């Protein structure tokens, strides 16, 4: 197909396709003559992945190239997913939150156990207790430690044990996530799907938690009213 | 205490305290004389909540005033939490993601069931099946519908049934969240805690899911190797 059809079928403007080619993200097509290039199905698939990484995943062109290089190497699905998973933006609290410190304690003293080092140790202990296999290079280790340190600066210190019930539910959620990848054998399709799931399905999981929280507030209210001998309106 | 001590103990700069007073977020202190004002413990508590809403929650001054007005009304803990919960920023996919449309299908046709209306119906069906009590005014209803519509435009349509296993895990997570609020009876402290939990603990939950996904990738890899009769290195 020509670039116009490639653009139409991939939903990516021709100018953007040319830009991706110049940046080395998209392989060249087959030159028919000095002014016409023929593209194939592999270009459509590749464009879908590029678009997912850049538009959905929010990756830079340089980071996208790294992921594509990994996808092009003869890696298995396991390694491909690992590369994509570590390349995606890491969840974190709003930047504003990081500057907040709880100075309302005795002379602003911060418990040793809740400092940055303490938080990193909690993360290691949690991973150990859960028996999780997590690469030392995982960006999610320091990010979790940072979130825990921010919480403890605000007076909410969590130990590894406090987080175990949440970690167990996270394991169950991750199993559901991987069930969604079952049956996808092609590595490029797998990488694209992983990006879509992380970028678009993560908000779904967060919103389900918010809805469940609203319901939990109702249930708690009802329970307390019953304990007090009241019968709240249904 | 004078404003200098209020500033030291709350961790909020004096200029910011004065700004909050001008904006009507913080009640006036007791005037000792024309140039000196005395503040009390209630001002520290109020400042903590304001700081949480604005810095952690990312709320505007106007929205913060609405939440404070609600907290000042003689609402019970249930209603206070409800107001805070709906005022906080709603999770959503990156704005870039919303513009993406999957045109690779047959002439870009979008299945009727996956359109915006279909997605809203899926959300209603999910809430109904789960027996969740969710206000019609909840901002999380349309946000979830929007996320589902975005996913289906990219070729990943989810029915209410597909989401039930995730919704069940969300219920368990919400129960853990509410256990963290147990024992807090003061409404202002409760509101502050709810903001901290949403703003800072939500990234923790997301990061635990990412870590669990990495482990799930390992387990899936191991299982597949075993099925093939291979014995991957531990």
Interface residues (C-beta under 8 A of the other chain):
Chain A: X8 X9 X10 X11 X44 X48 X51 X55 X56 X58 X76 X77 X78 X81 X82 X85 X90 X91 X92 X93 X94 X96 X97 X99 X100 X101 X102 X103 X104 X127 X130 X132 X133 X134 X135 X138 X140 X141 X143 X144 X147 X148 X150 X151 X154 X156 X158 X163 X165 X166 X167 X169 X170 X171 X172 X173 X174 X175 X176 X177 X178 X196 X199 X200 X201 X202 X203 X204 X205 X206 X207 X208 X209 X210 X211 X212 X213 X214 X215 X216 X217 X218 X220 X221
Chain B: X8 X9 X10 X11 X44 X48 X51 X55 X56 X58 X76 X77 X78 X81 X82 X85 X90 X91 X92 X93 X94 X96 X97 X99 X100 X101 X102 X103 X104 X127 X130 X132 X133 X134 X135 X138 X140 X141 X143 X144 X147 X148 X150 X151 X154 X156 X158 X163 X165 X166 X167 X169 X170 X171 X172 X173 X174 X175 X176 X177 X178 X196 X199 X200 X201 X202 X203 X204 X205 X206 X207 X208 X209 X210 X211 X212 X213 X214 X215 X216 X217 X218 X220 X221
